[in-house]
């Protein structure tokens, strides 16, 4: 049963990683391009860049260039005394599971875009597309099989939800569209043995609100400090090969 659990997590994750990115992806998966620094230009009179430039703002005065930006307020998290009770244990587990799985969801988002770009650019027909998918699956199995096997059932379920958030598609629909309906039904049955439902979408306003709050903390760059405030230690290091970052 443990082997089947690990195999289920791996298959569902890899299927999601290889799903073609959709143009109408969910708003959560759309990221703004980072700002860039614009080379200074010589000017005889003081000059200030405009917001429409979409670059780091600056003022040029004589030979001096003064860069200007609005920095978000830094947050300081005090150590929270260890709490007891069922709800706190549940929340501690949620935060820890998030720290173990969200890095893989971010990898999924990148790999989905890469696979989709390759398929579109090469205009792959069905046969070549399937061969390409099999090659990538083999590569991902070699890289991610061991760490994914270490995930618990609850962590695997959270990973499916987080990938859904980043990709914008449920695991069931991924397998159905990418493989076929029979395969989707089979893995849905396996998932139900572990109390999961592959058809259930990510719900940031309802059941997954607490997870969405953790995503926002992560995106603000505060997750490490937040995790330390709860556990009094840094979050676990997830070793992702640099080519997948």
The 8 nearest C-alpha neighbors of each residue, nearest first, counted from 0:
[[1, 3, 2, 4, 5, 6, 192, 193],
 [2, 0, 4, 3, 5, 6, 148, 152],
 [1, 3, 5, 0, 4, 6, 148, 7],
 [4, 2, 6, 0, 1, 5, 7, 189],
 [3, 5, 1, 7, 2, 6, 0, 8],
 [6, 4, 148, 2, 8, 7, 3, 9],
 [5, 7, 3, 9, 4, 8, 10, 2],
 [8, 6, 4, 10, 5, 9, 3, 11],
 [7, 9, 5, 11, 6, 10, 155, 12],
 [8, 10, 6, 12, 7, 11, 13, 5],
 [11, 9, 13, 7, 12, 8, 14, 6],
 [10, 12, 14, 8, 13, 9, 7, 15],
 [13, 11, 15, 9, 14, 10, 8, 16],
 [14, 12, 16, 10, 15, 11, 9, 17],
 [15, 13, 11, 17, 12, 16, 10, 174],
 [14, 16, 12, 18, 13, 17, 173, 11],
 [17, 15, 107, 13, 111, 14, 18, 110],
 [16, 18, 15, 111, 14, 114, 13, 19],
 [17, 19, 15, 111, 16, 20, 14, 173],
 [20, 18, 115, 111, 21, 17, 114, 112],
 [21, 19, 112, 111, 115, 18, 22, 166],
 [22, 20, 24, 23, 19, 167, 166, 115],
 [21, 23, 24, 20, 25, 19, 29, 167],
 [22, 24, 21, 25, 26, 167, 20, 29],
 [25, 23, 21, 167, 22, 26, 28, 166],
 [24, 26, 167, 27, 28, 23, 29, 166],
 [27, 25, 29, 28, 24, 23, 30, 167],
 [28, 26, 25, 29, 164, 165, 30, 167],
 [29, 27, 165, 26, 25, 30, 166, 24],
 [30, 28, 26, 27, 31, 25, 24, 165],
 [31, 29, 28, 32, 27, 26, 33, 165],
 [30, 32, 33, 29, 34, 28, 27, 26],
 [31, 33, 30, 34, 35, 29, 53, 54],
 [34, 32, 31, 35, 30, 54, 53, 36],
 [33, 35, 54, 55, 32, 53, 36, 31],
 [36, 34, 54, 55, 37, 33, 53, 32],
 [35, 37, 55, 54, 38, 34, 56, 39],
 [36, 38, 54, 35, 39, 55, 56, 57],
 [39, 37, 40, 36, 35, 64, 54, 41],
 [38, 40, 37, 64, 41, 59, 57, 36],
 [41, 39, 42, 38, 59, 64, 37, 62],
 [40, 42, 39, 43, 62, 61, 59, 60],
 [43, 41, 44, 40, 61, 59, 45, 60],
 [42, 44, 61, 45, 41, 60, 62, 59],
 [43, 45, 42, 46, 60, 61, 59, 41],
 [46, 44, 60, 59, 61, 58, 43, 47],
 [47, 45, 59, 58, 44, 60, 48, 42],
 [48, 46, 58, 57, 59, 49, 45, 56],
 [47, 49, 56, 57, 58, 46, 50, 52],
 [50, 48, 51, 52, 47, 56, 53, 54],
 [49, 51, 52, 53, 48, 56, 54, 55],
 [50, 52, 49, 53, 54, 48, 56, 55],
 [51, 53, 50, 54, 49, 48, 56, 55],
 [54, 52, 51, 50, 34, 55, 35, 49],
 [55, 53, 35, 52, 34, 36, 56, 37],
 [54, 56, 36, 35, 34, 68, 57, 37],
 [57, 55, 67, 48, 66, 54, 68, 49],
 [58, 56, 66, 67, 65, 48, 47, 55],
 [57, 59, 47, 65, 46, 64, 66, 60],
 [60, 58, 64, 46, 45, 63, 65, 61],
 [61, 59, 45, 63, 62, 44, 64, 58],
 [60, 62, 63, 43, 42, 59, 44, 45],
 [63, 61, 60, 64, 41, 59, 42, 43],
 [62, 64, 60, 61, 59, 65, 58, 39],
 [65, 63, 59, 58, 66, 60, 57, 39],
 [64, 66, 58, 57, 59, 63, 67, 60],
 [65, 67, 57, 56, 58, 64, 68, 55],
 [68, 66, 56, 57, 65, 55, 69, 58],
 [69, 67, 56, 70, 55, 66, 57, 71],
 [68, 70, 71, 67, 72, 56, 55, 66],
 [69, 71, 68, 72, 73, 67, 55, 219],
 [72, 70, 73, 69, 219, 74, 68, 220],
 [71, 73, 70, 74, 69, 75, 219, 221],
 [74, 72, 71, 75, 70, 221, 220, 219],
 [75, 73, 72, 76, 221, 224, 71, 225],
 [74, 76, 77, 73, 224, 225, 221, 228],
 [75, 77, 228, 225, 224, 74, 78, 227],
 [78, 76, 228, 79, 75, 225, 224, 229],
 [79, 77, 228, 80, 229, 76, 231, 227],
 [78, 80, 228, 229, 77, 81, 82, 230],
 [81, 79, 82, 78, 229, 228, 230, 231],
 [82, 80, 79, 83, 229, 230, 78, 231],
 [83, 81, 80, 87, 84, 79, 88, 229],
 [84, 82, 87, 81, 88, 85, 86, 80],
 [83, 85, 87, 86, 88, 82, 89, 90],
 [84, 86, 88, 87, 89, 83, 90, 82],
 [87, 85, 89, 88, 84, 90, 83, 91],
 [88, 86, 90, 89, 84, 85, 91, 83],
 [87, 89, 91, 85, 90, 86, 92, 84],
 [90, 88, 86, 92, 87, 91, 85, 93],
 [89, 91, 93, 87, 92, 88, 86, 94],
 [92, 90, 88, 94, 93, 89, 87, 95],
 [91, 93, 95, 89, 90, 94, 96, 88],
 [94, 92, 90, 96, 91, 95, 97, 89],
 [95, 93, 97, 91, 96, 92, 90, 98],
 [94, 96, 92, 98, 97, 93, 91, 99],
 [97, 95, 99, 93, 98, 154, 94, 92],
 [96, 98, 94, 100, 95, 99, 101, 93],
 [97, 99, 95, 96, 100, 101, 94, 234],
 [98, 100, 96, 97, 101, 95, 237, 235],
 [101, 99, 97, 158, 103, 102, 98, 96],
 [100, 102, 104, 103, 97, 98, 99, 105],
 [103, 101, 105, 104, 100, 106, 237, 99],
 [102, 104, 106, 101, 105, 100, 107, 158],
 [105, 103, 162, 107, 101, 106, 102, 161],
 [106, 104, 102, 108, 107, 103, 101, 109],
 [105, 107, 103, 109, 104, 108, 243, 110],
 [108, 106, 16, 104, 110, 105, 109, 111],
 [107, 109, 105, 111, 106, 110, 165, 166],
 [108, 110, 106, 112, 107, 111, 113, 105],
 [111, 109, 113, 107, 112, 108, 16, 114],
 [112, 110, 114, 108, 16, 17, 113, 109],
 [111, 113, 115, 109, 110, 114, 20, 116],
 [114, 112, 110, 116, 111, 115, 117, 109],
 [115, 113, 117, 111, 116, 112, 110, 118],
 [114, 116, 19, 112, 118, 113, 117, 20],
 [115, 117, 113, 119, 114, 118, 120, 112],
 [118, 116, 114, 120, 119, 115, 121, 113],
 [117, 119, 115, 123, 121, 116, 120, 122],
 [118, 120, 122, 116, 117, 121, 115, 123],
 [121, 119, 117, 122, 118, 116, 123, 115],
 [122, 120, 123, 118, 119, 117, 116, 124],
 [123, 121, 119, 120, 118, 124, 117, 128],
 [124, 122, 128, 121, 118, 127, 125, 119],
 [123, 125, 127, 128, 126, 122, 129, 118],
 [124, 126, 128, 127, 129, 123, 130, 122],
 [127, 125, 129, 128, 124, 130, 123, 131],
 [128, 126, 130, 129, 124, 125, 123, 131],
 [129, 127, 125, 131, 123, 126, 130, 124],
 [128, 130, 132, 126, 131, 127, 125, 133],
 [131, 129, 127, 133, 132, 128, 134, 126],
 [130, 132, 128, 134, 129, 133, 127, 135],
 [133, 131, 129, 135, 130, 134, 136, 128],
 [134, 132, 136, 130, 131, 135, 137, 129],
 [135, 133, 131, 137, 132, 136, 130, 138],
 [134, 136, 138, 132, 137, 133, 139, 131],
 [137, 135, 133, 139, 138, 134, 132, 140],
 [136, 138, 140, 134, 135, 139, 133, 141],
 [137, 139, 135, 141, 136, 140, 134, 142],
 [140, 138, 142, 136, 141, 137, 143, 135],
 [139, 141, 144, 137, 143, 142, 138, 136],
 [140, 142, 138, 139, 143, 144, 137, 145],
 [143, 141, 139, 140, 144, 138, 145, 240],
 [142, 144, 140, 145, 146, 139, 147, 141],
 [145, 143, 140, 147, 146, 141, 148, 142],
 [144, 146, 148, 147, 143, 149, 142, 141],
 [147, 145, 149, 148, 143, 144, 150, 142],
 [146, 148, 144, 149, 150, 145, 143, 9],
 [149, 147, 5, 145, 146, 150, 144, 9],
 [150, 148, 147, 146, 151, 145, 5, 144],
 [151, 149, 147, 148, 154, 155, 152, 146],
 [150, 152, 154, 153, 155, 149, 148, 5],
 [151, 153, 155, 154, 156, 150, 193, 4],
 [154, 152, 156, 155, 151, 157, 96, 150],
 [155, 153, 157, 151, 156, 96, 152, 150],
 [154, 156, 158, 152, 153, 157, 8, 150],
 [157, 155, 153, 159, 154, 158, 152, 160],
 [158, 156, 154, 160, 159, 155, 161, 153],
 [157, 159, 155, 161, 160, 100, 156, 162],
 [160, 158, 162, 156, 157, 161, 163, 155],
 [161, 159, 163, 157, 158, 162, 201, 164],
 [160, 162, 164, 158, 163, 159, 104, 157],
 [163, 161, 104, 165, 159, 164, 160, 166],
 [162, 164, 160, 168, 167, 166, 161, 169],
 [165, 163, 161, 162, 167, 166, 201, 160],
 [164, 166, 28, 162, 163, 108, 167, 161],
 [167, 165, 163, 164, 168, 162, 108, 28],
 [168, 166, 163, 25, 164, 24, 165, 169],
 [167, 169, 163, 166, 170, 173, 172, 200],
 [170, 168, 163, 172, 171, 200, 198, 173],
 [169, 171, 173, 197, 172, 174, 168, 15],
 [172, 170, 197, 198, 173, 174, 169, 183],
 [173, 171, 175, 169, 174, 170, 176, 168],
 [172, 174, 170, 176, 171, 175, 177, 15],
 [173, 175, 177, 183, 178, 171, 172, 176],
 [174, 176, 179, 180, 172, 183, 178, 173],
 [177, 175, 173, 174, 178, 172, 179, 180],
 [176, 178, 174, 175, 173, 179, 18, 14],
 [177, 179, 174, 175, 176, 182, 180, 183],
 [180, 178, 175, 182, 181, 176, 183, 177],
 [179, 181, 175, 183, 182, 184, 178, 174],
 [180, 182, 184, 183, 179, 185, 175, 178],
 [183, 181, 185, 184, 180, 179, 186, 178],
 [184, 182, 175, 180, 174, 186, 181, 185],
 [183, 185, 187, 181, 182, 186, 180, 188],
 [186, 184, 182, 188, 187, 183, 181, 189],
 [187, 185, 189, 188, 183, 184, 190, 182],
 [186, 188, 184, 190, 185, 189, 197, 183],
 [187, 189, 191, 185, 186, 190, 184, 192],
 [190, 188, 186, 192, 191, 187, 185, 193],
 [189, 191, 187, 195, 192, 193, 188, 186],
 [190, 192, 194, 195, 193, 188, 189, 196],
 [191, 193, 189, 190, 194, 188, 195, 187],
 [194, 192, 191, 190, 195, 152, 189, 4],
 [193, 195, 191, 192, 190, 196, 152, 156],
 [196, 194, 191, 190, 193, 197, 156, 192],
 [195, 197, 198, 199, 191, 190, 187, 194],
 [196, 198, 171, 170, 199, 187, 195, 169],
 [199, 197, 171, 196, 169, 200, 170, 172],
 [198, 200, 197, 196, 169, 201, 171, 160],
 [201, 199, 169, 202, 198, 163, 160, 168],
 [200, 202, 160, 164, 163, 203, 207, 199],
 [201, 203, 207, 205, 204, 206, 200, 208],
 [204, 202, 208, 207, 211, 205, 201, 206],
 [205, 203, 208, 202, 207, 206, 211, 209],
 [206, 204, 202, 208, 207, 203, 209, 201],
 [205, 207, 208, 202, 204, 203, 209, 201],
 [208, 206, 203, 202, 210, 209, 205, 211],
 [207, 209, 203, 211, 204, 205, 210, 206],
 [210, 208, 212, 211, 207, 213, 206, 203],
 [211, 209, 213, 207, 212, 208, 214, 203],
 [212, 210, 214, 208, 213, 209, 203, 207],
 [211, 213, 215, 209, 210, 214, 208, 216],
 [214, 212, 216, 210, 211, 215, 217, 209],
 [213, 215, 211, 217, 212, 216, 218, 210],
 [214, 216, 218, 212, 217, 213, 219, 211],
 [215, 217, 213, 219, 222, 221, 214, 218],
 [218, 216, 222, 214, 220, 215, 219, 221],
 [219, 217, 215, 220, 216, 214, 221, 222],
 [218, 220, 216, 217, 221, 215, 222, 214],
 [221, 219, 217, 218, 222, 216, 223, 224],
 [222, 220, 216, 219, 224, 223, 217, 225],
 [221, 223, 217, 225, 216, 224, 226, 220],
 [224, 222, 226, 225, 221, 227, 234, 233],
 [225, 223, 227, 222, 226, 221, 228, 76],
 [224, 226, 222, 228, 227, 223, 76, 221],
 [227, 225, 223, 229, 228, 224, 222, 234],
 [228, 226, 231, 232, 224, 230, 233, 229],
 [227, 229, 78, 225, 226, 79, 231, 77],
 [230, 228, 226, 227, 79, 231, 78, 225],
 [229, 231, 227, 232, 228, 226, 233, 81],
 [232, 230, 227, 228, 229, 78, 233, 226],
 [231, 233, 227, 230, 234, 226, 228, 229],
 [232, 234, 227, 223, 235, 226, 231, 230],
 [233, 235, 226, 223, 236, 98, 232, 227],
 [236, 234, 237, 233, 99, 98, 95, 232],
 [235, 237, 238, 234, 99, 233, 98, 239],
 [238, 236, 239, 235, 99, 102, 98, 103],
 [237, 239, 236, 240, 146, 241, 102, 235],
 [238, 240, 237, 241, 243, 244, 102, 103],
 [241, 239, 242, 243, 238, 244, 142, 143],
 [240, 242, 244, 243, 239, 238, 106, 142],
 [241, 243, 240, 244, 239, 106, 110, 109],
 [244, 242, 241, 240, 106, 239, 110, 109],
 [243, 241, 242, 106, 239, 240, 109, 105]]
